[in-house]
Amino acid sequence: MSDVFPVTLVGAGPGDPDLLTVKAIRALRRATVVLVDDLVDPGVLRYTRRTARVIHVGKRGHCKSTPQVFIHRLMVAEAKRGERVVRLKGGDPFVFGRGGEECDALREAGIEVEVIGGITAGIAAPASIGIPVTDRRCTRGVALVTGHVGEGSEPPDWAALAASGLTLVIYMGIARLQDIVDALIDGGMDRATPAAVISRAHTPQQRHRVCTLATLPDTVTREGLASPSIVVIGDVVAAAAAMTGAAACPDGALKPAPTAAAGCGTRR
Ligand code: SAH
């Protein structure tokens, strides 16, 4: 029997291949089989060997996708055949990436797993427009939450999040944005809280808008901002308005602050 190498879960970052880690590039160069999610930028694949087998196993919400158990079986089968398998995932494998489930499936099959973290979209997208998600002058921290509620899973407790004072970074939130905004406002969050949507961050198609909590759904519809997008809600967003100016604010509801430092708490 051939050697069984550990399977490596690799974070590909949000898009731009320059945001890959050196460790990720090394793993890609070694791999003989690469299983790729559809959120991974095609440019990242330039680091694979010419002879590597690249298998696309898309898992995009609402689209036709490869069942998760099939991905598990494929990783196990390829590893047992002696292949050096890399499982390449957008952002970080452990942030809404089902990396935990994949680790469990591999270990249950007796295969070792290595994990190489990536830059998650929830941090990289806000940063790309100057939003410091944990700026201590306006918040005590950040909550990374999903806006997508799958079968058999509970939605986030939006009322508790509204009251938390944390910056909210919402993944997969575009499809249910109106419901999310309604739930946050019902939970007591100020309608004028600064908010931002960043679509396709760190790709040539990147677009963003800065608005307020109340105007988020209309802004997204009017501007045609689609998935994949990150939604950020909280006073830290005012820092981005300060950096990018009033153009980011089509409804004029959020007045850009003169400096990033003054950006926190400019809401009235
Ligand atoms: N593991 C990934 C997240 C996968 S969930 C990570 O750590 O980034 C998929 C969601 O991530 C998308 O619906 C979107 O909300 C977000 N996302 C991924 N890449 C993105 C990008 N380049 N720009 C904006 N949002 C992105």
Boltz pocket constraint, residues with backbone or C-beta under 6 A from the ligand:
constraints:
  - pocket:
      binder: B
      contacts: [[A, 13], [A, 14], [A, 15], [A, 39], [A, 89], [A, 90], [A, 91], [A, 92], [A, 93], [A, 94], [A, 95], [A, 96], [A, 97], [A, 119], [A, 120], [A, 121], [A, 122], [A, 125], [A, 170], [A, 171], [A, 172], [A, 173], [A, 198], [A, 199], [A, 200], [A, 201], [A, 202], [A, 203], [A, 227], [A, 228], [A, 229], [A, 230]]
      max_distance: 6.0
